[in-house]
Amino acid sequence: MEFLKSFIQGVKSQLEVHLFRARVGHGLFWVSVGFLMLVAGVVVSVNLKNQWNYKTLKPRGQVGLNFKNSIEMIEAGSLVLGHNAGVSAVCSAVASAGSGLLVQSGFPVFTKNVVFSVLLGFLLPLWCLTFAVEGLGAEREGKTLFWLFSKPVPRSSIYIGKFLAILPWVLIWSLGGFFVLAVCAGDCGLFAFKLFWQSIALASVTYASVFFFMGACLPRASLIALAYAFVVETLLGSMPGSLKQLSVAFYARCIMFQKSADLGVVLEQGGGYGDFSEAMAICFMMGIASLFLVAGIFFFGKIELRGQR
């Protein structure tokens, strides 16, 4: 009972001190801001050109008519064949279906090219490590862990309290960045945000647990976290086969794939995202987050304080 009281007091003290003291002036933060502005600019440019659709789609590796041109030719054919009511009706139906698909194609195009590729493949890990690595990493690199450990509270409560203190900032930055990109894309982006924000939030919590562990328990945590984001999440996450299952982004994509499939939209063929149900993917991400949280508490408790004063 005494340990529980001390643990709760330690968590509470860390939250009170550090919840509103996020470091937004360090280098990683401005790097992440720069990438957000860059991608947002590209999204705005595509939106202004009305290219969030299939109108320029054509068979891979081939030249000739694109999707929009094909619809226009079918519509013209229905007019030319107006004397044949049956053929004209079929052409009109095909053209109407194609036009409807063209109008509704913004969501899958935005999801595959921005959410799947850019956001999950690069931006989200970068945004999460911006605050998560600094949670205890700043104390470790600044040689100030001694002052934290001098308090009469368990080290586990310090770890949990610090983690809970940075978690709102991770979620605000991740969901806020996603919302900015969604607004820049227009209706298709806002629909994607409404459908996927829970998946992004869960992935952010998982990333936060991984990167917070690195910051608390590993030297040169920022470099290690950046290497993880580039190698595991960006490179392995986009490779074929089972290697992509090593990345957190894979399980977030599985959830998004299932949510889209429930609406009748198949986002990617052969990506392996349909092999994991939404419930399985959620369990995997929660398991990863819990594993790194427990490992962090254990290894953080083993840190020696030589030379920390």
Stockholm file with secondary structure:
# STOCKHOLM 1.0

chainA/1-309         MEFLKSFIQGVKSQLEVHLFRARVGHGLFWVSVGFLMLVAGVVVSVNLKNQWNYKTLKPRGQVGLNFKNSIEMIEAGSLVLGHNAGVSAVCSAVASAGSGLLVQSGFPVFTKNVVFSVLLGFLLPLWCLTFAVEGLGAEREGKTLFWLFSKPVPRSSIYIGKFLAILPWVLIWSLGGFFVLAVCAGDCGLFAFKLFWQSIALASVTYASVFFFMGACLPRASLIALAYAFVVETLLGSMPGSLKQLSVAFYARCIMFQKSADLGVVLEQGGGYGDFSEAMAICFMMGIASLFLVAGIFFFGKIELRGQR
#=GR chainA/1-309 SS CHHHHHHHHHHHHHHHHHTTCCCCSSHHHHHHHHHHHHHHHHHHHHHHTTCSSSTTCCCTTCCSCCHHHHHHHHHHHHHHTTTSHHHHHHHHHHHHHHHHHHHHTHHHHHIIIIIIIIIIIIIHHHHHHHHHTHHHHHHHHTTCHHHHHTSSSCHHHHHHHHHHHHHHHHHHHHHHHHHHHHHHHCHHHHHHHHHHHHHHHHHHHHHHHHHHHHHHHSTTHHHHHHHHIIIIIIIGGGSSGGGGGGSHHHHHHHHHHHHHHHTTCCCCSSSSGGGSCHHHHHHHHHHHHHHHHHHHHHHHTTCCCTTCC
#=GC SS_cons         CHHHHHHHHHHHHHHHHHTTCCCCSSHHHHHHHHHHHHHHHHHHHHHHTTCSSSTTCCCTTCCSCCHHHHHHHHHHHHHHTTTSHHHHHHHHHHHHHHHHHHHHTHHHHHIIIIIIIIIIIIIHHHHHHHHHTHHHHHHHHTTCHHHHHTSSSCHHHHHHHHHHHHHHHHHHHHHHHHHHHHHHHCHHHHHHHHHHHHHHHHHHHHHHHHHHHHHHHSTTHHHHHHHHIIIIIIIGGGSSGGGGGGSHHHHHHHHHHHHHHHTTCCCCSSSSGGGSCHHHHHHHHHHHHHHHHHHHHHHHTTCCCTTCC
//
